[in-house]
């Protein structure tokens, strides 16, 4: 997965994490559409490499 603007793989998505009492760790509940590229330092669209 890479930034659609610059091709960097240094990208993040917004998500909700829930505490799992049994596992004593965080689990991802849902991932949102909002994405950020740390190389561009701004909002972006994330694409699969090769798409």
DSSP file (Angstrom, degrees, kcal/mol; ACC not computed):
  #  RESIDUE AA STRUCTURE BP1 BP2  ACC     N-H-->O    O-->H-N    N-H-->O    O-->H-N    TCO  KAPPA ALPHA  PHI   PSI    X-CA   Y-CA   Z-CA
    1    1 A X              0   0    0      0, 0.0     2,-0.3     0, 0.0    47,-0.2   0.000 360.0 360.0 360.0 132.4    0.0    0.0    0.0
    2    2 A X  E     -A   47   0A   0     45,-3.0    45,-2.7     8,-0.1     2,-0.3  -0.910 360.0 -84.2-140.2 163.6    1.4    3.4   -1.0
    3    3 A X  E  >  -A   46   0A   0      5,-2.7     4,-1.7    -2,-0.3    43,-0.2  -0.531  30.8-142.3 -68.2 130.7    0.5    7.0   -1.3
    4    4 A X  T  4 S+     0   0    0     41,-2.6    -1,-0.1    -2,-0.3    42,-0.1   0.729  97.9  48.4 -67.3 -21.8   -1.3    7.8   -4.6
    5    5 A X  T  4 S+     0   0    0     40,-0.2    -1,-0.2     3,-0.1    41,-0.0   0.933 131.3   6.9 -84.6 -51.2    0.5   11.1   -4.8
    6    6 A X  T  4 S-     0   0    0      2,-0.1    -2,-0.2     0, 0.0    -1,-0.0   0.556  90.1-119.8-115.4 -10.1    4.2   10.3   -4.2
    7    7 A X     <  +     0   0    0     -4,-1.7     2,-0.1     1,-0.3    -3,-0.1   0.497  59.1 149.0  85.0   3.4    4.4    6.5   -4.0
    8    8 A X        -     0   0    0      1,-0.1    -5,-2.7    -6,-0.1    -1,-0.3  -0.435  44.9-150.3 -72.0 144.3    5.7    6.4   -0.4
    9    9 A X  S    S+     0   0    0     -7,-0.2     2,-1.9     1,-0.1    -1,-0.1   0.383  73.6 103.0 -90.2   2.2    4.8    3.4    1.8
   10   10 A X        +     0   0    0     -7,-0.0    28,-2.8     2,-0.0    29,-0.6  -0.502  57.1 134.0 -85.5  70.3    5.0    5.7    4.9
   11   11 A X  E     -B   37   0B   0     -2,-1.9     2,-0.3    26,-0.2    26,-0.2  -0.836  37.5-163.5-124.2 156.4    1.2    6.0    5.1
   12   12 A X  E     -B   36   0B   0     24,-2.4    24,-2.4    -2,-0.3     2,-0.3  -0.942   4.9-153.2-135.8 156.6   -1.4    5.7    7.9
   13   13 A X  E     -B   35   0B   0     -2,-0.3     2,-0.2    22,-0.2    22,-0.2  -0.945  26.5-111.2-125.8 151.3   -5.1    5.3    8.2
   14   14 A X  E     +     0   0B   0     20,-1.7    18,-3.0    -2,-0.3     2,-0.3  -0.595  48.6 162.2 -75.5 142.8   -7.6    6.3   10.9
   15   15 A X  E     -B   31   0B   0     16,-0.3     2,-0.5    -2,-0.2    16,-0.2  -0.982  38.7-117.4-155.3 162.7   -9.0    3.4   12.8
   16   16 A X  E     -B   30   0B   0     14,-2.4    13,-2.9    -2,-0.3    14,-1.0  -0.916  26.9-163.6-103.1 133.8  -10.8    2.5   16.0
   17   17 A X  E     -B   28   0B   0     -2,-0.5     2,-0.4    11,-0.3    11,-0.2  -0.963   2.2-158.5-116.7 137.2   -9.0    0.1   18.4
   18   18 A X  E     -B   27   0B   0      9,-3.0     9,-2.4    -2,-0.4     2,-0.5  -0.888  22.3-116.3-114.0 144.2  -10.8   -1.8   21.2
   19   19 A X  E     -B   26   0B   0     -2,-0.4     2,-0.8     7,-0.2     7,-0.2  -0.672  22.7-149.8 -78.5 125.4   -9.3   -3.2   24.3
   20   20 A X  E  >> -B   25   0B   0      5,-3.0     4,-2.0    -2,-0.5     5,-1.2  -0.868   7.0-165.9 -98.6 106.9   -9.6   -7.0   24.4
   21   21 A X  T  45S+     0   0    0     -2,-0.8    -1,-0.2     1,-0.2     5,-0.0   0.903  86.4  49.0 -61.0 -44.2   -9.8   -8.0   28.0
   22   22 A X  T  45S+     0   0    0      1,-0.2    -1,-0.2     2,-0.1    -2,-0.0   0.909 121.0  34.6 -64.0 -43.1   -9.2  -11.7   27.4
   23   23 A X  T  45S-     0   0    0      2,-0.2    -1,-0.2     0, 0.0    -2,-0.2   0.631  99.2-136.9 -85.8 -14.6   -6.1  -11.1   25.2
   24   24 A X  T  <5 +     0   0    0     -4,-2.0     2,-0.3     1,-0.2    -3,-0.2   0.926  69.5  91.4  54.8  48.3   -5.0   -8.0   27.2
   25   25 A X  E   <S-B   20   0B   0     -5,-1.2    -5,-3.0    -7,-0.1     2,-0.3  -0.971  81.3 -86.3-159.2 170.5   -4.2   -6.2   24.0
   26   26 A X  E     -B   19   0B   0     -2,-0.3     2,-0.4    -7,-0.2    -7,-0.2  -0.635  35.3-169.0 -85.8 140.5   -5.7   -3.8   21.4
   27   27 A X  E     -B   18   0B   0     -9,-2.4    -9,-3.0    -2,-0.3     2,-0.4  -0.980  27.9-112.5-126.8 143.1   -7.6   -5.1   18.4
   28   28 A X  E     -B   17   0B   0     -2,-0.4   -11,-0.3   -11,-0.2     3,-0.1  -0.617  29.2-178.7 -77.2 124.7   -8.7   -3.1   15.4
   29   29 A X  E     -     0   0B   0    -13,-2.9     2,-0.3    -2,-0.4    -1,-0.2   0.896  66.4 -13.1 -87.1 -48.8  -12.5   -2.7   15.2
   30   30 A X  E     -B   16   0B   0    -14,-1.0   -14,-2.4     2,-0.0     2,-0.4  -0.993  55.2-139.4-154.5 151.6  -12.7   -0.7   12.0
   31   31 A X  E     -B   15   0B   0     -2,-0.3   -16,-0.3   -16,-0.2     2,-0.1  -0.959  24.1-144.0-115.6 132.0  -10.5    1.2    9.6
   32   32 A X  E     -     0   0B   0    -18,-3.0   -18,-0.2    -2,-0.4    -2,-0.0  -0.438  21.5-114.1 -94.1 167.7  -11.7    4.5    8.1
   33   33 A X  E    S+     0   0B   0     -2,-0.1    -1,-0.1   -20,-0.1   -18,-0.0   0.765  82.8 106.3 -70.9 -27.3  -11.2    6.0    4.6
   34   34 A X  E     -     0   0B   0     11,-0.1   -20,-1.7   -21,-0.1     2,-0.3  -0.310  50.7-177.7 -59.7 132.2   -9.2    8.9    5.9
   35   35 A X  E     -B   13   0B   0      9,-0.5     9,-1.7   -22,-0.2     2,-0.4  -0.962  15.0-160.3-135.8 151.2   -5.5    8.5    5.0
   36   36 A X  E     -BC  12  43B   0    -24,-2.4   -24,-2.4    -2,-0.3     2,-0.5  -0.995   8.8-149.6-133.2 135.5   -2.3   10.4    5.7
   37   37 A X  E  >> -BC  11  42B   0      5,-2.9     5,-1.6    -2,-0.4     4,-1.4  -0.925   1.7-162.7-103.5 123.9    1.1   10.3    3.9
   38   38 A X  T  45S+     0   0    0    -28,-2.8   -27,-0.1    -2,-0.5    -1,-0.1   0.755  91.6  53.9 -77.2 -24.5    4.0   11.1    6.2
   39   39 A X  T  45S+     0   0    0    -29,-0.6    -1,-0.2     1,-0.2   -28,-0.1   0.919 119.3  32.7 -73.2 -44.6    6.3   11.8    3.2
   40   40 A X  T  45S-     0   0    0      2,-0.2    -2,-0.2   -32,-0.1    -1,-0.2   0.693 102.6-138.2 -79.6 -20.6    3.9   14.3    1.7
   41   41 A X  T  <5 +     0   0    0     -4,-1.4     2,-0.3     1,-0.2    -3,-0.2   0.923  67.7  78.2  57.7  49.6    2.8   15.4    5.2
   42   42 A X  E   <S-C   37   0B   0     -5,-1.6    -5,-2.9     0, 0.0    -1,-0.2  -0.984  89.2 -58.7-167.2 176.6   -0.8   15.5    4.2
   43   43 A X  E     +C   36   0B   0     -2,-0.3     2,-0.3    -7,-0.2    -7,-0.3  -0.354  59.7 160.1 -65.0 144.4   -4.1   13.8    3.4
   44   44 A X        -     0   0    0     -9,-1.7    -9,-0.5    -2,-0.0     2,-0.4  -0.883  42.1-104.6-151.0-179.5   -3.9   11.3    0.6
   45   45 A X        -     0   0    0     -2,-0.3   -41,-2.6   -11,-0.1     2,-0.4  -0.975  33.8-138.7-113.5 132.2   -5.5    8.3   -1.1
   46   46 A X  E     -A    3   0A   0     -2,-0.4     2,-0.3   -43,-0.2   -43,-0.2  -0.797  23.5-176.7 -96.5 133.2   -3.8    4.9   -0.4
   47   47 A X  E     -A    2   0A   0    -45,-2.7   -45,-3.0    -2,-0.4     2,-0.3  -0.901  32.2-103.0-125.6 154.7   -3.5    2.5   -3.4
   48   48 A X    >   -     0   0    0     -2,-0.3     3,-2.4   -47,-0.2     2,-0.1  -0.594  50.1 -99.1 -73.5 136.3   -2.2   -1.0   -3.7
   49   49 A X  T 3  S+     0   0    0     -2,-0.3    -1,-0.1     1,-0.3   -42,-0.0  -0.356 111.9  25.1 -57.9 128.5    1.3   -1.1   -5.3
   50   50 A X  T 3         0   0    0     -2,-0.1    -1,-0.3    -3,-0.0    -2,-0.0   0.295 360.0 360.0  97.4  -8.5    0.8   -1.9   -9.0
   51   51 A X    <         0   0    0     -3,-2.4    -2,-0.1     0, 0.0    -3,-0.0   0.462 360.0 360.0 -85.2 360.0   -2.8   -0.6   -9.2
